[in-house]
Amino acid sequence: MNPGAEAVTNLDLFSPISLGELTLPNRVIMAPLTRNRAAVPDNVPRAMSATYYAQRASAGLIIAEATQVSPEGVGYPATPGIHSDAQVLGWRTVNDAVHAQGGRIFLQLWYCGRISHPDLLPDNQQPVSASAIRAEGDAVTPEGLKPFVEPRALRADEIPGIVNQYRQAAKFSMDAGFDGVEIHSANGYLLDQFVRDGTNRRDDRYGGSLENRSRLLMEVLSAVLETWEPSRVGVRISPENSFNDIRDSDPQATFNFIATALSGKGLGYLHVVEGDMMSDERNVDYRQIRDNFDGYYMANCSYDKARAESAIARSDADMVSFGQLLLANPDLVERFRMDAELNTPDPDTFYGGDGKGYTDYPALA
């Protein structure tokens, strides 16, 4: 049976759901949120991150912030990695704290590609991408904003090395005590740069047709599945999000194809950013994408409780991930149950800094 087409008709945000043998007590999911609070220069999660995530352990599932699979995958300062022993130990501290509170946590695996800058990369190397197309806008560097540079198109013989970095990151994620992983193929980062034709102008086996443009994603997925059971692996996509200056000429066809290609593997879920975060426009029929995927569908993008409840009741989604609401309300599940007042997020403390705006949002009395 397709787990995304559950027979029960009275589901709500507080209904349990199982990813294989992992049972989530509710469908309120913590979306991956970049917070730029890793220790530099080694990009190791800090002790306060253990507090931050443990405070939010009542979510059905925490998807930890995007985490680079290699030093070459970095795209922002003070973001954590999962490619060194020290990073594994740092994440293990986080995961132990979450599990001690009864929580469940996946790690989002990330490679930024052209959305980087030589200042962030080993030996000031040039960022890489599917094709040598510069993004409009600015990179966030340790010295402040600097214009994006033109990336170097990856050679076909380099791509197995990228896949191997994901393979090793999947192993490190298990060593660190995560419950699973999410492959980040959204929001204009490397895997998305290969999938969307606005950034992929290749004429080899990684460009042109939908099958070719999705090849890197599928190779990464196969590598990750060498370590993790399929039910412990999710994939995130963002069909029409223009963040990081990315676009596709036919997002409906492209991501219907991706949803179908990801089916038949027993994956834990497909995590979909619905609409464009930059404009709030929504032109894709996301029900088509849901219907083309044979597993659980996790919806994301500006959901509140009422909209989430409606999506689950209509079977438009099986789970809903929340970003800023869970950032500001560590006990969001309980607040939703009680229809309690919500804390207001403070955008000035979203990125970087200390515990202010990170671990000091109050829970209900």
N, C-alpha and C positions, 0 to 999 in steps of 0.2 A: 504493500500500500504506500502511496505517496504520503510521507509524513506531513507535507505541507497542506494536505486536504483532510484534516482531522474530522472524524465523524461527530465528535461532540459539538453541540451547537451553542452551549451556554458558556463558552470560554470568555475569560476576561484577562486583564493584566496580572491578576493574582493567581491564575491557573498554573500549575506546574507544567513543565515540558522537559522531555528527555533528549539529550544528545548521546545516543548510544547508552552506555551505562552511567553517564553523568546526568543527574536530575537537577534541573534548575527549579527552585521553589516558586519563581514568578517569572514574568516576561518583561520586566523592567530591566533593560540592559544598559550598562554604562558604556557609552561610546568611547572610542580611543581619542584622547585629548592631549595634544602637545602642550607641555607646561614649561619646558626649558629650565629644568631645575636639577639636571644631572651634574655631578661633580666634573669639573674640567681640570686638566685637559683629557682625562681618560674616559669621560662619558659614562661614569659608573653611577647607578641609582644611589641616592643618598638615603640616610636613615629616615628623614622626614617623609620620603615617598612611601615607606612602609606604613607610617601613620596615616597618610592621605588615603591610600587604597584600603587599608583595614577599616577606616571610618565608613567606607562605602560598600562593605561586604554583604549587606542585606540585598543588594541588587541581585537579580537572578543570575547574572554573569557580568563580571568586569572584563572589558577588553582594554588591556593596558595600552598606554600611549604608543604611537608609532616608534619603532626601535630599529635602528639601522643594522643591517646584516654584515656590514664591513666598514672599515674606515673610509673606503671610497664611496660608500652609500650615504654619507652625511650630507645634510642639506641646511641645517640650522645649528647655531651654537647651543651647547648644554643640553643636547638631546641624548638619551641613553642608547647604548649599543648592546648587542648580544653576540659579540665576536671575540671576547677575551675572558680569561678565567676570573678576573676581578669583576667584570660585569655580571658573569654568572653568579658569583657570590652575592653581589649587590641585589640582584633580582631574587635570589633565594631568600634573602632577608624579607623582602617585600612579600613573597608568596607565603612564607611561613606565617607572617602577620595576618594575611588575608585568610588563610586556612584556619588559623587559631580562632577567628571570628565566625567560622562556618561558611566562608565565601568560596567562590569559584572564579578563576582568573585565566584568561587567554592572553597571549602576547601578539601584538600586530607587527609583522615582519615588513621592513621598509627599505627601499633603495630610492634615493631622491632623483638621481639622474641629472637632467639639465637644470633642475631647480636647486642648484647648488652654486658654489663659487670657488675659484682656486684658493681663496683664503681659508676655506674650510677643509680642504682635501690634502692628502699626503703629498709632500713635495710640490705644493701649489699646482697640481696637475689640472688639466682642463676637464670639466664635467663631461659625462657621456650621455648619449641618448640614442633613440632609434635612428634619427637623422640629424644633420647639422643645421637645426633650425633654432634660433635664439628666441627665448621667451621674452615678451614685453614685460617690463616691470623691474623690480629690484630684489636682489638677494639679501637676506639678513646675515651679516657677517659679524665677527667679534668687534669690528671697528665701525659698525653701523650699516646702513643701507648702501648697497652698491649695485649698479646696473648688472643684470644677468649678462653672462658672456655667451658667445656662441659655443654650443657643445660640440664634442667630437662624436661622429657616428660610430657606434661600436662595430668592429669587424666581426664577421660571422664566427671566426675562430676564437674570439674573445668571449662569446656568449656562454659556452659551457662553464667558464670560470665564474660568471655571474650566477649561474644556476647552482654551482657548487657552494657559493657563499650562502645561498638560501638553504641548501642541504645541511651545511654545518650549523647554521643558525637554528634550524629545527632541532638538531641534536642538542645544542646548548640550551635551547628553551626547555627541553625535557629535563636536562641535568639541573636546571634552575628551579624545577618544581612547578612549572606552569601546568594547567589542566588541558591546554590545547593552544593552538595558534590561529591567527587570522592573517591571510596573505593580503597585503595592501596593494590593490590594483585599481586605485581610485585617485581622484583629486590632482591629476596632472603629474604624478610621479612616474618612475621609470616604466613599470609594467603598463600603466595607462598610456604612456608615450608610445609604446609599441602597438597597443590596441587601437588607438584613435588615429584616423587618417590625417588629421590636422598636424600631427607631429611625426608620422611615419610615411616617408616617401621612398622607402627601400624597394629595390627590385630583385631581392634575393628571397630565400625561403622564409624570411621573417617580415616580408612586406607585400603589399598588393592585396591579395584576397583576404577575406575574413579569417579563413583557416590559417594563413601565414601570419597575419597580424596578431592572432591569439596564441601563436606557437610558443612564445617565451613564457606567457602565463601558464600554459599547460605543462611546459617542461619544469617550471618552478614547482607547480602543484605536484607533479610526479615525484620530484626530489623530496619535497616535504612529506609526502605519503610514505616514503621509505622509513620514516621515524614514527609518524603519528598515525593512529587509526583514523580512517576517513571522518568518523563522527566527531572527532576532536579538531577538525580543520574547517575554518570558514574562509570565505573570499569576499572582499569588499570591492564594489564597483560604484561608479558615479556617472551614469550615462550622459547627462547634459550639464554637469557642473563645469563652469568655465574657469574656476579657480586655477591659478598658475598658467593662465593664458593657453588653455587647451580646448579643443573642439573636435567634433566629428561631423562629417557631411550627412550622415544618416544614423543618428544614435539609436533609433528604434531597431533598425535592422542589425546594427552592430551588436547591440546588447541582448536582443532576442537570440542571436547566434551564440553569444558568450554564455547565456543562461542554459541553452541547450547543450553546449559543449561541456559545461560543468555538471550536467546531469549524469545519472548512471554510475556515480562513483561513491554514493553514500555519504556525501559531505554533511557536516554539521548544519551549515546554513549558508545562504547567500545574503550578504549585508549590502543594502542598496541605499545610496544617497539619492533621494528623490528630488528632482528639480535642480535649480542653479542657486547655489549659496550666494552668488554675487548679485543676483537680480530678483530672486524669488520667482522667476519664470518656471513654468512646468508645462512642457509640450510633449513629453514622452508618455505613452500609455504604460504605466508600471504594472498594470494587471497582466499585460501580455508577457512582460519579463517574468513575473511570478508564475504564470501558467507554463512558461517554457522551462522552468526549473523544477526538478522533481523532489526537492527537499524543502526544508523550512526557509521561510523568507523573513528577513529582519529588515524593517523599515527604519529610515533615519531622515532627518532634516526638519527641524523646527516643530516637532511634535509636542503637544501638551497632553494632559491626561485624557481630555474628552476626545481629541482626535485619535489618540492611540487606542482608546477603548472602542471607538467606532471602527477603526481599521481591523481590529481583531474580531469584533462581532460580525463584520461583513466578510471575514476570511480574506481580506486584502493583505494581511500580514499575520505572521505567527508570533513575532516578537517585535518590540520597538526599542531602539536605542536612543538614549537621551544624553546630550552633551552638557550644555551650560546648566540645565536644571539639576543634574547630579553633581556637577562641579560645586554648585552653591548650596546644595541640600544633601548632605551625606546620608540622611535618613529619608530619601525621597520616597521609597516604597511605603514607609509608614505614613508619611504626609499624604500620599495619594490615597491610602486606605481611609484616613480620617478626614480627607478633604481639608487638610490644615493649610494655613497660610505658608507660602514659600519664601525662602530667603531670596534676595535679589543678587544676581551675579555682579561682581565688580570687574569690568573689563580692564581696568588699569593694573590688575594683579594677575591677569591670565598667563602672561609669559615672563618667566624669570622671577628672581627675588627669593624671599625666604618663606616662612610659614604664613605670612599675611596673605589672605586670599587663597590659601592653599589648604592648610589644616585647621584654620580657626573659624570656619563657618559653623554656627551653632546648630546643634541638634534640638529636637523638641524637648522641652523641659520634662 
